[in-house]
């Protein structure tokens, strides 16, 4: 005790209430700290309750002052086959505008500000997500606001006109960006699923901006914004409290477009077609300034993988991590994937390659594994040959060290991403929307650990039997034909046919 007494104390020039108490001892008179602790396994699990109208309420406990709550709806550009393309894009831009209770977007933002809140809406091919992060004490206000935004939007003429202008500007910007990845993603989906489901355009075509009005939006909302297609997800709040708020604000509410039997609901299953989408474009002046990006041609080649509901989804995720890649000017360092195949076999060996990156898009009924590559227009033929060869090599031997590194990196990325509350919210909402339940992180990590080299070879062999999907943007003078790319992918070494190489 003398060690913690005044004699053992340290003298501090700054003074203060306890100038002579050792940092190794508790401060006298201060209550003992009470730390948050999980009370059993159930505190980690995602709880799901289904209301009388079919709405699912899902929550995940997480300590902290703030919570993230939102509505996820099984609706998106893939459901627009019987409608004008671009409705989901409009709804994303119109989100959190005036409603039956709130006269303007400013009024909504001021209401959220009282609880330190922010809001966002994101529309993808298969889901529209309305989310709010705010102080957990304001949960009732947040759920009331979400219900009003989703079910009671005014969609005034002025708001729709402003949305038209915003979408036109976004489309112009999309075509002028130095980074063509969003545009190529649209093109590869259009090539892989021609005129169906996830192949439908996620962005509103310019010719449709003047055609979409309140009547069109209400017709779409009537069919797709129904309780059984929705999940109210929350992270950082008690489940019972969220269920009570859902019953209060989302049960028995008459939407502004009216109730009644839904019709024209698209339940199509994705049909993979393969194919090519090419856009000839002058890329010489996309990035001017003191350090301009050189003129490049961009190629994306993809093959059908599987849906996220299938067991093969995990091996495909490991394969995507194993391929990795990035830009030629990546700084490297921890987590940058400098030991992935597209770095070792492509970027490190071919100095003229500007970019080589693997992407894996997965949906409820299909998936697409693709590689995006960029190079000088004169090197397009060699670039295509190199990328097709990498697809062929996927079916070859997989080293034990390489596989373990990819699995460890995938688990690391998964766990790091799930440190963020909004990411947990999206994970909870999307999984419950698709499966009515949620696989916890430790379950996913266990599945990743079980992946063997034979699993990688099996899924790749299955994938290589499909026709390729090809997207090409830029100067395409030297681009091989689709038939030659298809022949290269079916050959043993991934090379373009010899006759093409000699007499092109």
N, C-alpha and C positions, 0 to 999 in steps of 0.2 A: 504493500500500500504506500510505502514511502516513495517508491518509484513513480507512483501516480500523484504524489503530493506536491506541495509547493517547492520542496527542496530539489525535487527532480525536474521541476518545470523549466521551461525554456523562456528566456526573456525576449519579448518581441518589441521592436521599436515602434510598430504601428499601434500599440495599445489594444484596446477592445475590452469586452466584458470579461473574458477569461485569458488574461495575458500569460498566465503561468501554468496552465494545464497542458500536459503532454498530449500530442495528437493520437497517442496509442490508447488513451483513456476516454470513456464517455464524459460528456460535459455534465457537471453537477446541476441537478434541478431540471434537466431536460427529459421529457417523457421518453420511454423506450420506443424505438421505431417499430411500426407494424407494417410488414411488407405484404404485398399482394401475393396470394398463393392460389393455385388451382385446386379445387376441391374434387378430386377424383377425375377419372378419364373423361366423364361426360362434359367437363368444362372445355375440352378441346374439340369436341365434335360439333358438326354443323347440324342444327335442329331445323326441321321442316314441318310446317303445319299447312294443311289444305283447307281453305275456307269453303263455305257452302256454295259460293258461286264459281268455284274451281280455281280461284287465285291461290298461288302458293306463296307462303311467307317463310323465308329462310334467314337464319341468323348465325353469326359466328362471334363468340365472345372474344374480346380483346381489351386489355386494360388501357386506360387513357381517358382524357377529358373529352376528346372528340370522337365522333362516329361518322361513318359513311353509309348512306342509305340511298336506295334508288329502285326504279322500276325497269326491269329488262323485259322486252317484248319480242316474241318469236315473229319478227317482221323485218323485211329488208329488201334490197334490190332483187333478190332471187324470187320474190313473190310478185313481181310486177309484170308477169307475162301477159295477163289479161288487162293491164292498165298501161297508161303512158309511162315510159321509162323516166325515172328521175323523181318520183314521188317521195322516196325515202330521203333523198338529198334535200328536198324542200322541207320535209318534216324536221330534219336535223337542224336546219337553219332557223326554222320558226319556233323551235323549242324555247321555253321560258319567256315567251312573249305574253301579251295580255290574255287574261282568262276571265271567267265569270266573277271571281273574287278580286283579282288584281287588275288594275286599269292599264298597267304598262310594264315593260321589262324593268324599268327603274324602280317601280314599286316592289317588284319581286326581289330585286337585289338589295333594296333597303331593308326588307323584311329579313332576308338572310343575314345581312350585316349585323343585326341585333344579336345574332347567335354566332357571330364570327364565321359565317358560312359562305361557301362558294358553290356554284352549280355548273353542270356541263351536260351536253348531249352528244352521243356518238352513234352514227349509223354505219353498220357494216353490211355484208351481203346477206346475213341471216339473222341479225339482231339489231334492235334499236335500244339504246340504253340512256335513261335519264338518271342522273346521279347528283347527290348533294352531300358535301362534307360540312359538318357544323358541330357545335357544342351538343353533347348528348342530352343536355337538359332541354333543348329545344326540339326534341323528337316529334312531339305532337304537331308543332308548327310545320316541320319539314315534311311529314307524311301528308298533311293537309295540302301543302303547296304542291307536292308531287302529284297527288290525286287530281288537283285542279288543272295543273299544267298538261297532264296526259288526257284527261277525260272532258275538260271544259275549256279548250282553247278558243279564243274568239276568231282567230284567223281573219283579221280585218283586211280590207282591200289595200290599205296603206302598208301593212306588214307584209302581205304577199308581194306587193310591188317592190318593196325594199329587198326582199329575199331574191326576187328575180335579178335585181342589179348585183347583189352579192354573189350569186351563182355565176353570172356572166363573167364577173371579175375573176372568180376562182378558176373558171375554165381557161381564161386567157393566161392566168398565172401558171396553171398546170402545164401548158404548152411552151412556156418560156423558161421554166426552171432549168438550172444546170444539171440537177439531179433528176434523171428520167425514171427513177424506180417506180413511183406511183403510176405513171403512164404505162410502163412496161408490165406492171402487175395487172392492169386492166386488160392489156392486149393479150397476155398469156392466158388469162381466164377465158377471154372471148375465143381464143384459138382452141383451147382444151375442151370447152363446153359450148359449142357453137349454138347460139340462139336458145339456150335453155338454162334455167336455174342460176347457178353461180357464175355462168358465163354472161349473164345480162349485165349491162353497164351499171357500175355503182354511182357514177356521176350523171347528172341530168344532161342529156344532149341539148345543144344550143337551140335546136328547132322546137324543143318541147317547153322551153322556159315560158313562152307566152300562152301555151295551151293549158298549163296546170293552174286551176283556180280552186275556190272553196268547195264547189260541188264535187270535183274530182277527188280532192283530199278527203272529204266527208265519206264518199263512197268507199274509198280504200280503208279509212279508219273504221268504218262500220264492220268490215269483214275481218280485220286483223287486230284491232285494239280491243280484244275481248278478254275477260278475266282468265279463262282457261289457257290463254297464250301468254300470260304474264307471270312474273315472279317479283315479289317485293323482297329485296335482299338488304340485309343490314349487318354491319360489322362494328363492334364496340358498344352494343346495347343489349339489354336483357331480352330474351326471346318473347316472354309473356307480354312485356310492354309493347314490343313491335306488333304482336298479334292484335292487341287491344286497339292500337292506333289504326291498323289495317281494317279491322271490323268497323271502326268509327267512320273512317273516311273513304273506304273502297268497297264497302258492302252495300248493295242496294242503290248505288249511285246511277242516275240516268245520264249517259253521255250526251254531249251537245248534239251529236248526229243522230240520236235516237237509238232505241233498242230494237229488237226483232231478230228474226232468223237470218243468220249469215248466209251469203251465197258467193259464188265465184272465188272460193278459197282455193288457192293453188297448192296442191299436195304432191306435185311432181317430184320424182326422184332424179337426181342429177345423172345425166347421160354423157359420159366421157366420149368425145368424138376425135380428139386430136386435130391437128391442122396447123395452118400458118396465118399470122396476121402481120403484114408488112406496112410500114409507114416511111416513105421516102421523105427525108427532111434535111435541110441544111443546118448542120450543127456547128458551123465554123464560128458563129458569133453568139453562142448561148451564154458565154461567160467572158465578158470583156473586163479590162482593168489592168492594174499593175502585174497581177499574176493570173492571167487567163488560163482556163482549162483548154487543152488542145482539142481540135476537132476529133470526135470519136464516133464510132458506130457501136450500137448497143444490141446485144443478142441475148435472148432468154430462151433456154430450152428446158422443157418440163415433161414429166411422165406421171401418170396417175399412180398415187400411193394408196391410202386407205382413209376411212373416216376415223374420227377420234373415239368412236364407240367400239372399234374393233381391237382385238388383242395386238395386232401388228402395229398399232399406232406407236407404242413405246419403242420397238426396234427401229421404226422409221425416224423417230425423234433422235435416237442415238446416232443413226446414220447421218442425219442432217448436221448434227454437232461434229461428227467425225470429218465431214466434208468442209464445214466452216468457211474459211476464206475472208475476203474483205478487199479494201483498196490497196493499191501499191504503195501508198504513203502512210499507211497505218503506223502508229508509233510503237506497236507491240506492247509488251508488258503483261502483267498478270491478267488472265481472262481474255486476252485479245486473240487467242487461237492461232498463234504463230506456228504451232505444230500440226495444224489441220492439213488435210490433203491438198486443198486448193492453194494453200500457201506453199507447202513443200514441193508439190508437183507442178504447179502452174506459175504462180507469181514469182517464186524464187528462181525458176529456170528460164522464164521468158520475160525478159526485162521490158518488152514492149507492151505487155498486158497491163492495162490500167486498173482493171478491177476483175475479180472473180469471186462471187459470193453465192452460197447455197441458201435457199429458202424452202420452208415447208408450210404450205397452207392446208389446213385440215378442217373439214366440215362434218355435219351429222351423217352424210351419206356418201362422201367422197373425199379425196385429198389430192394434192399436187406437190410433187417435189421438183424444184427447178433450180437451175444455175444461171445466174446473170453474169455476163462477161462484157468487157468494153476494151476496145483497141482502135488503133488508127484504121481508117477505111481500107487501106491497102493490105492490112493484115487479117481481114475478115475470114478468108478461107482457112488460114492456119488456125485462127481462134476457134472456129467451129469444129475443126478436126480435133483440137486439144480437148475441148469440152466434151465432145461425144466420146472420146477415149476415156475420160474420167468416169463417165456413166458406165462404160463397159468394165472398167477396173473395179467398180463397186462390187461386182459379183466375184472378184478374185479373193485371194487370201487376205484375211484381216488379222493383223498382228495383235498379240495379247496386250502389249503395252499401249498400243494405239487405241484399242477398244476400251481398256480401263480408263485411259485419260479422257476419252469422249464421255464415258458414263459419269465419271467424277465431275467433269465440267458441267454436264447437264444437271446433275443433282445440285451442284453449287449455284448455278443460275436460277434453278427453281426455288431454292431456299432463300436466296438473296432477294429475288423479286417478291416473295411472299412476306418480306419484312415490311412492305408498304401496305397500309390499310386500304387504299383504293384498289390495289391489285388483288388483295384478298377478297374485297367486295365483288370485283368482276369475276374472279374465279368461282366464288360461291354461286353468284347469279347464273353464270353460263352453264355450270355443271348441273345445277338444279333444274334449269330451264330445259336442258337436253335429256337428263336421266332421272330427275326427281330425287337425286341424292348427290353426295359429294365424296370423292376419294380424297382422303387427307394426305398431306405432303409425305408423311412417313410411309404410307401405302404406295405412293408413286415412286418413292426412292427405292423401296423393296422391289418393285417391278423393274425399275431401271437396272438394279444390281443383278437381276436374273437373266438379262439379255446376253446371249452367247454369239460367237462369231457365226455359228450355223444359222442363227435367226436372221442376221444381217444378210447372209448369202441367199437365204430363202426368199426374203421380201424383195431383194433386188432382182432375182431371177424372175419373180412374178411381175415386177414392174417393167422389166425390159421387153416383155412380150407385147406391150401396148404401143400404139402409134404415138410418136412424139407430138408435143405441142410446141410451136416455135413463134416467138415474137421478135421482130427486128425493127430497129429505129435508126435512121441516119442515112448515110450514103451507102446504098446496098448494091452497088455496081458489081462487086466481087462476091456477093452472097451466094453460096451453093443453093441449088434447088431443094425443095422440100423432099423430093424423092431421094436425092443424094444423102441428105441428113438422115432420113429413115434407113437407108441402106447401110450407112456408117454405124448406126446404133445396133443394127442386127449382125454386123461383122464381128469377128473375134477380137480385133485390135482397135476398133473404133475409128479406123481411117476411112477417108473418103475413097470411093471407087478409083482404081488406078487410071482408068480411061479419063475420068474427070480431071485428075491431077495433071495428066500429060497434055490434054487437048482442050482445057477449059478456055 
